Amino acid sequence: MLGDLLDAYRTTGAELPGGDLLGARGVSMDGWFWRITDAAQDRVAILLAGVNTPRRGPVWGIAGLACDSRTAPPLLATAHLPEATAARDGVLVEMSGESGTVHGSDSALDVRLGDAHLTARLEEVHRWQGLLGGSSVFQMVPWMNQYWHPWALGGRVSGSLVTPDDLWEFTDAQLYAEKNWGRGGFPTAWWWGQAQGFDDPSACVAFAGGTIHLGRPGRDARLTTEVTALVVRLPDGRQLRLGNPGTSPVHAELTTADGRDHWRVQGHSRVWRVVVEASNPTAESFVLPVPLVEERRLASGALEHQLGDLRVRVWRRDRLVWQASSSLAALESGGREQAESELRARGGRPEPQRPAS
């Protein structure tokens, strides 16, 4: 009976401290995300994979593969995959369809989308520390529309990305990976960022925020608020997480001026203070799809830049203990209206639009 109660609790999206935060929940959307930062070659790649469970009809999947650098044309491949499964151990997600296949685990990636083929080995992963995940105490609250857990804050990645026009081989690149899930799919608005490529390859920064609610949006939502979580892995291996209301609040501000998006994320606790400042040209973002779970289709939903400029500063009891910069930061703002407007302005082209292109 206890096991049945725990399974029922997990299907609400919630999880007890120390529980499995990587496996499938069976909620509306289970999503996995990996990011590879190759600072030596000034190149990055992302893989996103989502298993969508509508109230009626079969489970289906969404997959996306993107790569960007300052010396080669960007790559973006996305697919709606009708065969999608997720497991709780070992293999995290499997998908297949006419447009591609996805195999993703905590140790390897093998992805074919269109003409692109990514293979990678994940080694010496710097896993999340602590019994509570990225959503902290909120992970125990049932029926939230979105939960977030950055489970890999570093590690080594080796492999290749092959396309008809390019071959990118990487050795000991830097790894970041996260899981997100929710009863209501993606929020109506959200913001997210992640950076490696600092002078010290063991450091990592990530943040995520958005409009969260209990129940369905609108009049059925019992609680609606904005939250942001900010995570830093310091070069000495210490992991910081800010974002609990009252004890470690985080404020995120995104503005746009002169064709650039500007980010400022700052949080503090009794001991720590962190400030992240970043910017990117709006037109150089990828326009990424999000799943409309019940409609069984994809829609433009987010602008994500892969080569953003980011600066982070960390204080411990008013003493600056670390500051660093990266020009390989991922910066994302989510919302269908914004994404669709940007896509129209580009004439329907979702890849980054650079002056030289």
KAZI-V256005 format. One record per residue. RES is the residue in one letter. SS is DSSP state (H for helix, E for strand, C for the rest). PSI is psi in radians with two decimals (none if undefined). Layout:
RES;SS;PSI
RES;SS;PSI
//
This chain:
M;C;-0.70
L;H;-0.71
G;H;-0.69
D;H;-0.70
L;H;-0.71
L;H;-0.73
D;H;-0.72
A;H;-0.68
Y;H;-0.74
R;H;-0.55
T;C;-0.18
T;C;-0.15
G;C;-0.29
A;C;2.83
E;C;2.47
L;C;2.78
P;C;2.36
G;C;0.00
G;C;3.11
D;C;2.03
L;C;-0.01
L;C;-0.46
G;C;3.06
A;C;2.52
R;C;-0.41
G;C;0.23
V;C;-3.02
S;C;-0.75
M;E;2.23
D;E;2.13
G;E;2.45
W;E;2.58
F;E;2.31
W;E;2.51
R;E;2.32
I;E;2.17
T;E;1.98
D;E;1.55
A;C;-0.55
A;C;-0.59
Q;C;0.11
D;C;0.87
R;E;2.58
V;E;2.75
A;E;2.63
I;E;2.62
L;E;2.23
L;E;2.45
A;E;2.21
G;E;2.34
V;E;2.09
N;E;2.27
T;C;1.65
P;C;2.87
R;C;-0.52
R;C;2.53
G;C;3.00
P;C;2.78
V;C;2.54
W;E;2.91
G;E;2.77
I;E;2.43
A;E;2.57
G;E;2.43
L;E;2.19
A;E;2.57
C;E;2.49
D;E;2.64
S;E;3.03
R;C;0.01
T;C;-0.10
A;C;2.70
P;C;2.54
P;C;2.71
L;E;2.36
L;E;2.15
A;E;2.24
T;E;2.76
A;E;2.54
H;E;2.04
L;E;2.06
P;C;-0.37
E;E;1.91
A;E;2.26
T;E;2.70
A;E;2.50
A;C;2.95
R;C;-0.30
D;C;2.48
G;C;-1.72
V;E;2.18
L;E;-0.69
V;E;2.45
E;E;2.34
M;E;2.69
S;E;2.76
G;E;3.12
E;C;-0.51
S;C;0.00
G;E;3.09
T;E;2.64
V;E;2.26
H;E;2.03
G;E;2.30
S;E;-3.05
D;C;0.11
S;C;-0.19
A;E;2.69
L;E;2.42
D;E;1.87
V;E;2.29
R;E;2.00
L;E;2.02
G;C;-2.21
D;C;0.12
A;E;2.45
H;E;2.01
L;E;2.25
T;E;2.46
A;E;2.55
R;E;2.32
L;E;2.13
E;E;2.69
E;C;0.89
V;C;2.30
H;C;1.64
R;E;2.74
W;C;2.45
Q;C;2.34
G;C;2.76
L;C;-0.50
L;C;2.50
G;C;-2.78
G;C;-0.48
S;C;-0.06
S;H;-2.38
V;H;-0.37
F;H;-0.34
Q;H;-0.32
M;H;-0.07
V;C;2.11
P;C;2.75
W;C;0.41
M;E;2.65
N;C;-0.30
Q;C;2.38
Y;E;2.72
W;E;2.38
H;E;1.85
P;E;1.66
W;E;-0.34
A;E;1.94
L;C;0.62
G;C;3.02
G;C;3.08
R;E;2.40
V;E;2.25
S;E;2.46
G;E;-2.61
S;E;2.71
L;E;2.06
V;E;2.27
T;E;2.94
P;C;-0.42
D;C;-0.02
D;E;2.65
L;E;2.05
W;E;1.98
E;E;2.29
F;E;2.51
T;E;2.24
D;E;0.67
A;E;3.03
Q;E;2.50
L;E;2.43
Y;E;2.46
A;E;2.58
E;E;2.89
K;E;2.43
N;E;2.62
W;E;2.83
G;E;2.75
R;C;-0.50
G;C;0.33
G;C;-2.63
F;C;2.63
P;C;2.93
T;C;-0.47
A;C;2.48
W;E;2.92
W;E;2.57
W;E;2.61
G;E;2.72
Q;E;2.45
A;E;2.40
Q;C;-2.76
G;C;0.36
F;C;3.00
D;C;-0.63
D;C;2.01
P;C;-0.16
S;C;-0.14
A;C;2.63
C;E;2.50
V;E;2.41
A;E;2.56
F;E;2.70
A;E;2.43
G;E;2.94
G;E;-3.04
T;E;2.04
I;E;2.69
H;E;2.79
L;E;2.39
G;C;-2.88
R;C;2.67
P;C;2.74
G;H;-2.51
R;H;-0.36
D;H;-0.19
A;C;2.20
R;C;-0.36
L;E;2.23
T;E;2.22
T;E;2.95
E;E;2.36
V;E;2.66
T;E;2.34
A;E;2.45
L;E;2.19
V;E;2.37
V;E;2.28
R;E;1.97
L;C;2.79
P;C;-0.46
D;C;0.07
G;C;-0.18
R;C;2.46
Q;E;2.24
L;E;2.45
R;E;2.16
L;E;2.66
G;C;0.09
N;C;2.19
P;C;2.36
G;C;-0.91
T;C;-0.54
S;C;1.07
P;C;2.60
V;E;2.38
H;E;2.28
A;E;2.37
E;E;2.22
L;E;2.15
T;E;2.75
T;E;2.26
A;E;2.39
D;C;0.70
G;C;0.17
R;E;2.53
D;E;2.33
H;E;2.32
W;E;2.43
R;E;2.04
V;E;2.15
Q;E;2.45
G;E;2.81
H;E;2.71
S;C;-2.94
R;C;-0.48
V;C;-0.66
W;E;2.64
R;E;2.33
V;E;2.34
V;E;2.21
V;E;2.23
E;E;2.35
A;E;2.83
S;E;2.78
N;E;2.64
P;E;2.24
T;H;-0.73
A;H;-0.26
E;H;0.25
S;C;2.67
F;E;2.48
V;E;1.89
L;E;2.62
P;E;2.73
V;E;2.70
P;E;2.37
L;E;1.65
V;C;-0.90
E;C;-0.47
E;C;-0.14
R;C;0.82
R;E;2.93
L;E;2.64
A;E;2.62
S;E;2.21
G;E;-0.18
A;E;2.58
L;E;2.09
E;E;2.08
H;E;2.41
Q;E;-0.16
L;E;0.80
G;E;2.75
D;E;2.21
L;E;2.43
R;E;2.34
V;E;2.46
R;E;2.40
V;E;2.24
W;E;2.49
R;E;1.98
R;C;0.90
D;C;0.17
R;E;2.16
L;E;2.06
V;E;-0.33
W;E;2.40
Q;E;2.50
A;E;2.87
S;E;2.67
S;E;2.52
S;E;0.35
L;E;0.69
A;E;2.51
A;E;2.31
L;E;2.17
E;E;2.37
S;E;2.27
G;E;2.53
G;C;2.26
R;H;-0.70
E;H;-0.80
Q;H;-0.79
A;H;-0.75
E;H;-0.61
S;H;-0.75
E;H;-0.69
L;H;-0.71
R;H;-0.70
A;H;-0.44
R;C;0.07
G;C;0.50
G;C;0.14
R;C;2.03
P;C;-0.22
E;C;2.78
P;C;2.42
Q;C;1.88
R;C;2.67
P;C;-0.57
A;C;-0.26
S;C;none
//
